[in-house]
């Protein structure tokens, strides 16, 4: 089942809303491509943090 804004992994709980939504989109895409969920979550959070910090500098 894909993650949504209301149903997402606990690891994303403390992310700001916009960052969380981006992480959810990335994680869902990685899972669709066949990646294991735990790894997809970790990669999505890392990539989203890079994206968020890049846009604020």
C-alpha positions as a Markdown table, in Angstrom:
| # | Residue | x | y | z |
|---|---|---|---|---|
| 1 | Unk | 0.0 | 0.0 | 0.0 |
| 2 | Unk | 1.5 | 3.4 | -0.9 |
| 3 | Unk | 2.1 | 5.9 | 1.8 |
| 4 | Unk | 0.0 | 9.1 | 2.0 |
| 5 | Unk | 0.0 | 12.3 | 3.9 |
| 6 | Unk | -2.2 | 10.6 | 6.5 |
| 7 | Unk | -0.5 | 7.2 | 6.5 |
| 8 | Unk | 3.3 | 7.4 | 6.4 |
| 9 | Unk | 6.3 | 5.6 | 8.1 |
| 10 | Unk | 7.1 | 6.6 | 11.7 |
| 11 | Unk | 10.5 | 7.7 | 10.5 |
| 12 | Unk | 8.9 | 10.6 | 8.7 |
| 13 | Unk | 6.8 | 11.8 | 11.7 |
| 14 | Unk | 9.1 | 14.7 | 12.7 |
| 15 | Unk | 9.7 | 16.1 | 9.2 |
| 16 | Unk | 8.0 | 19.4 | 8.3 |
| 17 | Unk | 4.9 | 18.8 | 6.2 |
| 18 | Unk | 6.3 | 19.9 | 2.8 |
| 19 | Unk | 9.4 | 17.9 | 3.4 |
| 20 | Unk | 7.4 | 14.8 | 4.5 |
| 21 | Unk | 5.2 | 15.0 | 1.4 |
| 22 | Unk | 8.3 | 15.1 | -0.9 |
| 23 | Unk | 9.8 | 12.1 | 1.1 |
| 24 | Unk | 6.5 | 10.2 | 0.7 |
| 25 | Unk | 6.5 | 10.8 | -3.1 |
| 26 | Unk | 10.2 | 9.7 | -3.4 |
| 27 | Unk | 9.7 | 6.6 | -1.2 |
| 28 | Unk | 6.6 | 5.5 | -3.1 |
| 29 | Unk | 8.4 | 5.8 | -6.4 |
| 30 | Unk | 11.4 | 3.8 | -5.1 |
| 31 | Unk | 9.1 | 1.0 | -3.8 |
| 32 | Unk | 7.3 | 0.9 | -7.2 |
| 33 | Unk | 10.7 | 0.4 | -8.8 |
| 34 | Unk | 11.2 | -2.6 | -6.6 |
| 35 | Unk | 13.2 | -1.3 | -3.7 |
| 36 | Unk | 12.7 | -2.7 | -0.2 |
| 37 | Unk | 10.5 | -0.4 | 1.9 |
| 38 | Unk | 13.0 | 0.2 | 4.7 |
| 39 | Unk | 15.8 | 1.2 | 2.3 |
| 40 | Unk | 13.4 | 3.3 | 0.3 |
| 41 | Unk | 12.4 | 5.3 | 3.4 |
| 42 | Unk | 16.0 | 5.9 | 4.4 |
| 43 | Unk | 17.0 | 7.1 | 0.9 |
| 44 | Unk | 13.8 | 9.2 | 0.5 |
| 45 | Unk | 14.4 | 11.0 | 3.8 |
| 46 | Unk | 18.1 | 11.7 | 3.0 |
| 47 | Unk | 17.3 | 12.9 | -0.6 |
| 48 | Unk | 14.4 | 15.1 | 0.7 |
| 49 | Unk | 16.6 | 16.7 | 3.3 |
| 50 | Unk | 19.2 | 17.5 | 0.7 |
| 51 | Unk | 16.4 | 19.0 | -1.5 |
| 52 | Unk | 15.0 | 21.1 | 1.4 |
| 53 | Unk | 18.3 | 22.5 | 2.6 |
| 54 | Unk | 19.4 | 23.3 | -1.0 |
| 55 | Unk | 16.3 | 25.4 | -1.5 |
| 56 | Unk | 16.8 | 27.4 | 1.7 |
| 57 | Unk | 20.4 | 28.4 | 1.0 |
